[in-house]
Amino acid sequence: MTSAQVSGTEGYASEAEQLFQRYESIGAAENHRHVLHLIPKAPARVLDIGSGRDAAWFASFGHRVIAVEPTDALRIPAMARHPSPLIEWLDDSLPDLVRLRARGETFDLVMLTAVWMHLDQTQRQYAMPNLASLIGSGGTITMTIRHGPVPPARRMFEIPAEETIALAQAHGLRCVLNVASESRQERNRAAGITWTNLAFVKADASGSFSR
Ligand SMILES: C[S@@+](CC[C@H](N)C(=O)[O-])C[C@H]1O[C@@H](n2cnc3c(N)ncnc32)[C@H](O)[C@@H]1O
């Protein structure tokens, strides 16, 4: 299967050059200001799904990163821009994450920034248990979900925060963050785009939540 056929990636390859430059110009720390307190301080195992700039940001703190990105035209330049031995790039996709899950690894942090709204409801229902299986006990999943007008040729869905919170809860994940925010990018703010920032934690071995 070519990356152009991965559901959710519609519209990315044809605009990849401009999008890559734009995503690289966004400051990761500022972009993730709502979840900075949830990012492990000591070197940890991080999975970034729909990746790019953030893989390099995590690696700069000593985290080992698996960067999943199904769009070749975004993943290949990102690999060239961020050649770190701490980052492994993987051509894989939600909802199944077949290649990643075949490895049987778990992560301390799984991040999906501006990705979840590319999945339809059925795909989200398949994806959530897969995500839950990828974090160890005490692990965290963060998501940002975009709202507002959909760019031409892209595939996006309007997802209420409550739906994702209920879905996560059904798979043993407790919501620890639910914050609505404005867009940081001027052009997106002007277009009326807003964001939901969510984070979930998994119960530890004793069945309790560490946060
Ligand atoms: C808006 S971009 C965000 C990229 C990056 N997280 C950032 O914040 O700059 C959305 C990304 O999700 C990826 N994507 C789309 N559908 C996907 C799927 N089914 N599985 C994994 N990634 C997907 C796209 O290829 C694209 O890189």
Ligand as a Chemical Component Dictionary entry (heavy atoms), coordinates in Angstrom:
data_LIG
# 
_chem_comp.id                   LIG 
_chem_comp.type                 NON-POLYMER 
_chem_comp.pdbx_formal_charge   0 
_chem_comp.three_letter_code    LIG 
# 
loop_
_chem_comp_atom.comp_id 
_chem_comp_atom.atom_id 
_chem_comp_atom.alt_atom_id 
_chem_comp_atom.type_symbol 
_chem_comp_atom.charge 
_chem_comp_atom.model_Cartn_x 
_chem_comp_atom.model_Cartn_y 
_chem_comp_atom.model_Cartn_z 
_chem_comp_atom.pdbx_ordinal 
LIG C1  C1  C 0  -1.505 18.217 10.941 1  
LIG S1  S1  S 1  -0.206 17.074 10.678 2  
LIG C2  C2  C 0  0.599  17.147 12.251 3  
LIG C3  C3  C 0  2.029  16.686 12.194 4  
LIG C4  C4  C 0  2.804  16.832 13.530 5  
LIG N1  N1  N 0  2.233  16.034 14.581 6  
LIG C5  C5  C 0  2.879  18.268 13.952 7  
LIG O1  O1  O 0  2.296  18.634 14.968 8  
LIG O2  O2  O -1 3.534  19.044 13.236 9  
LIG C6  C6  C 0  -1.059 15.532 10.710 10 
LIG C7  C7  C 0  -0.154 14.328 10.478 11 
LIG O3  O3  O 0  -0.915 13.133 10.671 12 
LIG C8  C8  C 0  -0.504 12.187 9.718  13 
LIG N2  N2  N 0  -1.595 11.220 9.548  14 
LIG C9  C9  C 0  -2.720 11.340 8.831  15 
LIG N3  N3  N 0  -3.454 10.232 8.873  16 
LIG C10 C10 C 0  -2.776 9.365  9.678  17 
LIG C11 C11 C 0  -3.004 8.022  10.104 18 
LIG N4  N4  N 0  -4.078 7.337  9.702  19 
LIG N5  N5  N 0  -2.094 7.448  10.921 20 
LIG C12 C12 C 0  -0.992 8.144  11.333 21 
LIG N6  N6  N 0  -0.710 9.407  10.939 22 
LIG C13 C13 C 0  -1.586 10.007 10.128 23 
LIG C14 C14 C 0  -0.211 13.031 8.480  24 
LIG O4  O4  O 0  0.596  12.326 7.562  25 
LIG C15 C15 C 0  0.449  14.246 9.092  26 
LIG O5  O5  O 0  1.827  14.070 9.230  27 
# 
loop_
_chem_comp_bond.comp_id 
_chem_comp_bond.atom_id_1 
_chem_comp_bond.atom_id_2 
_chem_comp_bond.value_order 
_chem_comp_bond.pdbx_ordinal 
LIG C1  S1  SING 1  
LIG S1  C2  SING 2  
LIG S1  C6  SING 3  
LIG C2  C3  SING 4  
LIG C3  C4  SING 5  
LIG C4  N1  SING 6  
LIG C4  C5  SING 7  
LIG C5  O1  DOUB 8  
LIG C5  O2  SING 9  
LIG C6  C7  SING 10 
LIG C7  O3  SING 11 
LIG C7  C15 SING 12 
LIG O3  C8  SING 13 
LIG C8  N2  SING 14 
LIG C8  C14 SING 15 
LIG N2  C9  SING 16 
LIG N2  C13 SING 17 
LIG C9  N3  DOUB 18 
LIG N3  C10 SING 19 
LIG C10 C11 SING 20 
LIG C10 C13 DOUB 21 
LIG C11 N4  SING 22 
LIG C11 N5  DOUB 23 
LIG N5  C12 SING 24 
LIG C12 N6  DOUB 25 
LIG N6  C13 SING 26 
LIG C14 O4  SING 27 
LIG C14 C15 SING 28 
LIG C15 O5  SING 29 
# 
